[in-house]
Amino acid sequence: MSESELPLVSIVTPTYNQAAFLPETIDTVLSQDYPNIQYIVMDGGSKDGTVEILESYGSRLEWVSERDGGQSDAVNKGFQRARGQIFTFLNADDIYYPGAVRAAVEAFARQPEAGVVYGNAWYTNEDGSRLRR
């Protein structure tokens, strides 16, 4: 399948005052080996430097900073902006491991009747050390 035939994956990250974690989250999305990603960050009006972080990424992502009704509202607003055939969200204090998006797209290709796919996750400390699967 050529790159232009790959489904667009829209990823939404809701955030509010999560500047300490946000760069790592963004970097793990932008470094995915899957080439057809729309990345949207929905900020709830943070006052902790989040906007400056978002601005530093230029056109590599889309973002909005405005008051919202919480995490679910932010995700829903992001999905309203999404153009992808596959939608997902990643919280601002979570990360994707390399190849995660490609693996999800391949899982949908193998099981086109599936409505949802998910992988394993690790619970970690703030310093990134793994606690449990």
C-alpha positions in Angstrom: 0.0 0.0 0.0 1.5 3.4 -1.0 1.8 6.1 1.6 -1.1 8.1 0.0 -3.4 5.0 0.4 -2.6 4.6 4.1 -5.5 5.6 6.4 -5.2 8.9 8.2 -4.9 8.5 11.9 -6.1 11.4 14.0 -4.6 11.5 17.5 -6.0 13.9 20.1 -4.2 14.8 23.3 -6.3 16.6 25.9 -4.2 18.6 28.3 -4.5 21.0 31.2 -1.5 22.3 33.2 0.5 19.2 32.1 3.6 21.1 30.8 6.0 18.9 32.7 4.9 15.8 30.7 3.6 17.3 27.5 6.9 17.5 25.5 7.6 13.8 25.9 4.1 12.9 24.9 4.2 15.1 21.8 7.6 13.7 20.8 6.5 10.1 21.0 3.6 10.9 18.6 5.7 13.0 16.2 8.4 10.3 16.1 6.1 7.5 15.1 7.2 5.6 12.0 3.7 5.8 10.5 3.6 8.6 8.0 -0.1 9.6 7.9 -0.9 11.2 11.2 -3.0 14.3 12.1 -2.0 15.3 15.6 -4.3 17.7 17.6 -3.6 19.0 21.1 -6.6 20.4 23.0 -5.5 22.5 25.9 -8.0 23.6 28.5 -6.5 27.1 29.0 -3.3 26.1 30.9 -1.3 28.7 32.8 1.9 26.6 33.2 3.8 27.2 29.9 1.8 24.7 27.8 1.0 27.3 25.1 4.7 28.1 24.7 5.5 24.4 24.4 2.8 24.0 21.7 4.0 27.0 19.8 7.5 25.6 19.8 6.3 22.7 17.5 5.2 25.0 14.8 3.1 23.3 12.1 4.1 19.8 13.2 0.8 19.7 15.1 -2.5 21.4 15.4 -3.6 22.9 18.8 -6.2 24.9 20.5 -6.0 26.5 23.9 -9.4 27.5 25.4 -11.5 26.6 28.5 -13.3 23.3 28.1 -15.5 21.1 30.2 -12.7 18.7 31.2 -10.9 15.8 29.6 -13.9 14.2 27.8 -15.0 17.5 26.4 -11.5 18.3 25.1 -11.3 14.8 23.4 -14.7 15.3 21.8 -13.7 18.8 20.6 -10.6 17.3 19.1 -12.5 14.5 17.4 -14.7 17.2 15.9 -11.6 18.6 14.2 -10.3 15.2 13.2 -10.2 14.2 9.5 -8.9 10.6 10.0 -10.4 7.3 9.2 -8.9 6.1 12.6 -9.4 8.2 15.7 -7.6 7.8 19.0 -6.5 9.9 22.0 -3.4 10.0 24.1 -3.4 11.8 27.5 -0.8 14.4 28.1 1.1 12.4 30.6 1.2 9.2 28.5 3.5 8.1 25.7 3.4 5.9 22.6 6.2 3.4 22.2 7.9 3.3 18.7 5.7 1.6 16.1 2.5 1.9 18.2 0.5 3.7 15.5 1.6 1.4 12.7 0.8 -1.7 14.8 -2.8 -0.4 15.4 -3.3 0.4 11.7 -2.0 -3.1 10.7 -4.3 -4.6 13.3 -7.3 -2.9 11.7 -6.1 -4.0 8.3 -6.0 -7.7 9.5 -9.4 -7.4 11.2 -11.4 -4.8 9.2 -14.6 -5.7 11.1 -13.0 -4.5 14.4 -14.3 -1.3 15.9 -11.4 -0.9 18.5 -7.9 -2.1 18.8 -5.6 -1.6 21.8 -2.2 -2.7 23.0 -0.5 -3.4 26.2 0.3 -0.5 28.5 2.8 0.1 31.3 2.0 2.0 34.5 5.0 4.2 35.3 6.2 6.6 37.9 6.8 10.3 37.1 10.4 9.5 36.4 9.4 7.0 33.7 10.3 3.8 35.7 7.9 1.0 35.0 5.7 -0.3 37.8 3.5 -2.9 36.1 1.8 -3.9 32.9 
